[in-house]
Amino acid sequence: MRLITIMGLLLCYDYISATSDITSESNELKKIMWTNWEQSNNINSDVIFDTPEMIRREGYPAESHVITTEDGYLLTLHRIPGGNGSLPVLLQHAFLCTSADWIILGKGKALAYLLADQGYDVWLGNSRGNTYSRAHISLSPSELKFWDFSFNEMGIYDLPAMITFITNMRSQPLHTYIGHSMGTTSFYVMASERPKIAQLVQMMISLAPGVFVNHLKSPIKYITPFWREIKILVQQFFNDEILPQSDLLRFLSKYGCEPNFTNQKLCADLIFFICGYDYEQFNYTLLSVILSHDPAGSSAKTIAHYAQEVISGKFRQYDYGRDKNILMYNSPEPPDYNLTNITIPIALFYGLNDWLIDIVDVQRLYQLLPNVVDMYEVPWSKFNHVDFVWAKDAPKLVYERIFKLLKEKNPNNVTSI
């Protein structure tokens, strides 16, 4: 009976997708179907809610702001507004993630909620190409040109648009930028290439800083030499888009990962296999929620850019090959991003069991940055790449340290946890 129900729902989804545009009516019908499934199977409603709905469900106000980048991408900023005199903080997610990652742990644990509880004006960014920023003023996601970007464009266009919007709206600098993984990569690109925008930020906190990545331990290092072939395949079969979120993916993740702990463990192992194993800190009951929001889609070019960084051991612009590099950069090799010119205060956080960001690469970054105010090793030997946003003890292991830094930098002395 369970299998028949599943097949029926899948057929309904296919019918809705095939016979209607993406309208509020069809989306509402899908949500009703998901809600009925949730109620009959005791599934967390955050599986079907988007970021603002999840925030409101926890009792906080939520806003959505659509902003336009200089090159025409439409990005969605989510916000938990603070009161009068509150200090603005921007949180930026990792690769294939969204603003939802900062709230998945729930009230009393997730960083976005803890910041709101302490009176901060909390902004949650969404990079181009993900679920909430999959639009452009003239390009369609069905066009290859739409996906012609990497973390380079996120740093040059996305973050400047977000930071400028927030600082103009608040008529004050951004108190702190907190990035996780690619959220740090794009920031270092911005701070290198758009220093005037970086001056609008008073402090930056890097969680698993994705700058130098050639010492990664993850098995994905074995496929990085084949990035050209992988990009061609993704272009041929998936239009240069990689791993977008979909109703079908949500449904299959719930059905495949929820029935019992064995299934949950197998699904979690897929994450650990890439990011590092930490069974003790992972909340398996949140797995369906995590997989209903992540992966959230991005470009194949972003993966290719990271693969180039792994191979070269450098933090530099996209490598188009000798001939095109000469046209683009007037050099056979792409130019390095100049990290030594970044003067704003920066804190570096890293985990000992992070298979994507190794301590050797973090130390190399530390040596190049002129104004590092904190170099923090998370005191848990198995702490991995995703633990920064999903670990059970993230409030104790990571967020207390963040609030200490915020308090030291806070002119209004907002109370720390």
C-alpha positions, -999 to 999 in steps of 0.1 A, spaced: 0 0 0 28 24 8 44 18 -26 11 23 -44 7 56 -25 42 67 -35 37 58 -71 4 77 -72 19 108 -58 48 107 -82 23 104 -111 4 134 -98 36 154 -96 45 145 -132 10 154 -143 11 188 -126 45 196 -140 36 186 -175 2 203 -177 8 236 -159 32 265 -156 50 271 -123 21 291 -108 11 297 -72 -19 275 -78 1 245 -88 27 251 -61 -2 253 -36 -16 220 -48 18 203 -45 21 217 -9 -13 203 0 -2 169 -13 30 171 7 11 182 38 -13 152 35 17 129 32 34 146 61 4 143 84 -1 106 75 36 97 81 46 120 110 71 139 89 86 173 99 67 200 81 100 218 75 104 193 46 78 212 26 83 247 40 106 273 24 130 294 45 105 322 55 78 297 64 103 277 85 112 310 103 76 320 110 68 285 122 94 290 149 77 323 160 100 348 143 91 375 117 105 369 83 110 390 52 121 382 16 138 408 -6 146 403 -43 176 422 -55 193 426 -89 230 421 -95 250 443 -119 249 415 -144 212 409 -141 207 380 -117 178 381 -93 188 371 -58 166 365 -28 177 378 5 158 364 36 157 383 68 148 380 104 144 417 112 159 431 144 145 460 164 156 496 164 193 499 168 200 463 159 232 455 141 230 438 107 247 404 102 248 386 68 251 348 67 261 332 34 258 295 27 280 268 12 280 252 -23 247 236 -33 230 250 -2 206 279 7 196 302 34 177 273 50 210 258 62 213 284 89 179 275 105 177 237 100 189 230 136 158 248 149 150 273 176 175 276 204 203 259 183 205 273 147 228 303 143 203 325 126 178 321 155 205 326 182 215 358 165 179 370 164 175 361 200 205 383 208 189 413 190 208 412 157 192 421 124 198 387 106 201 385 68 204 352 49 219 353 14 212 330 -15 238 327 -43 229 328 -80 216 295 -93 202 280 -61 165 274 -53 158 310 -43 180 328 -68 173 309 -100 163 339 -121 176 366 -144 162 398 -159 166 384 -195 182 349 -193 163 317 -186 177 288 -166 171 267 -197 199 287 -215 235 277 -211 245 313 -207 225 315 -175 249 289 -159 281 306 -171 293 315 -137 314 303 -107 322 316 -73 341 343 -91 309 360 -102 293 353 -68 321 374 -53 322 401 -79 284 406 -83 263 387 -58 279 397 -25 283 434 -35 246 435 -44 236 419 -11 259 441 10 251 473 -8 213 466 -4 216 459 33 239 489 41 217 512 21 185 500 37 201 502 72 222 534 66 251 517 84 279 493 77 274 456 78 284 446 113 296 411 105 296 388 75 296 351 84 303 326 56 305 289 54 327 272 28 318 287 -6 303 316 14 338 324 24 353 317 -10 330 343 -26 338 368 1 376 365 -4 370 371 -41 349 402 -34 374 415 -8 402 411 -34 384 424 -65 359 448 -49 378 464 -20 354 494 -17 325 470 -10 346 451 15 351 484 34 313 483 41 319 452 63 333 456 98 343 420 105 342 387 86 340 352 102 351 323 80 337 289 89 357 262 70 373 288 47 373 275 11 404 293 -4 432 269 -7 419 234 -11 447 212 -25 452 193 7 416 180 8 411 144 20 377 138 5 375 111 -22 363 138 -47 400 147 -51 403 116 -73 379 130 -99 392 166 -100 417 158 -128 387 150 -150 369 183 -145 368 191 -182 351 158 -190 327 162 -162 317 197 -172 311 185 -208 289 157 -196 269 181 -173 265 205 -202 253 177 -226 228 161 -202 219 187 -176 223 220 -194 253 230 -172 232 229 -140 241 205 -113 219 190 -86 189 213 -84 163 208 -57 130 192 -69 98 178 -56 109 144 -68 143 146 -50 125 157 -18 101 127 -21 128 102 -28 150 114 0 122 110 25 112 76 12 147 64 9 161 78 41 132 80 66 118 45 71 144 32 96 177 40 111 196 18 87 183 38 58 191 70 76 227 59 83 232 50 47 220 84 35 241 102 61 271 81 50 269 97 15 274 131 32 301 118 55 319 102 25 325 136 11 328 158 42 342 136 69 326 112 94 311 124 126 283 101 137 280 116 172 272 151 161 247 143 134 210 145 142 195 118 120 160 130 126 168 161 106 180 142 76 147 145 56 147 182 63 183 186 52 177 167 20 145 186 12 166 218 10 200 205 -1 213 201 -27 198 233 -41 215 236 -75 244 255 -89 266 256 -121 290 230 -134 315 258 -138 316 263 -101 327 227 -96 352 231 -124 366 262 -107 371 244 -74 387 215 -93 412 239 -108 420 252 -74 427 216 -61 450 209 -91 468 242 -91 471 247 -54 463 284 -60 435 308 -53 430 324 -87 404 333 -114 389 307 -137 413 290 -161 399 290 -196 430 276 -212 460 294 -226 444 310 -257 413 323 -240 433 333 -209 454 356 -230 422 372 -244 405 374 -210 435 383 -187 463 392 -212 482 363 -196 485 326 -204 477 319 -167 447 333 -148 457 359 -122 457 352 -84 433 369 -61 453 392 -40 446 382 -4 473 404 11 452 435 3 423 424 25 425 446 56 392 440 74 393 419 107 389 382 99 383 351 121 392 317 108 373 286 121 383 251 111 375 214 121 401 187 125 381 161 106 370 184 77 378 164 46 373 194 23 392 221 41 425 209 57 443 227 85 474 230 63 454 251 38 438 272 66 473 279 80 484 290 46 455 314 44 463 327 79 499 335 68 486 356 39 458 376 55 471 408 72 444 411 99 434 378 114 417 384 148 411 347 156 423 313 145 399 289 161 402 251 160 368 236 170 374 214 201 360 182 187 383 157 170 356 145 146 343 179 136 336 178 99 327 202 71 289 203 76 291 203 114 294 241 113 257 242 104 242 208 114 262 196 145 241 189 176 266 208 197 274 236 172 260 262 197 286 251 223 315 242 200 312 271 174 285 297 181 296 307 216 330 316 200 312 336 173 291 355 199 323 363 218 338 379 187 306 398 180 305 412 215 341 424 212 333 441 180 299 453 191 298 491 199 264 486 215 275 457 237 248 433 226 246 405 251 265 373 243 253 338 250 
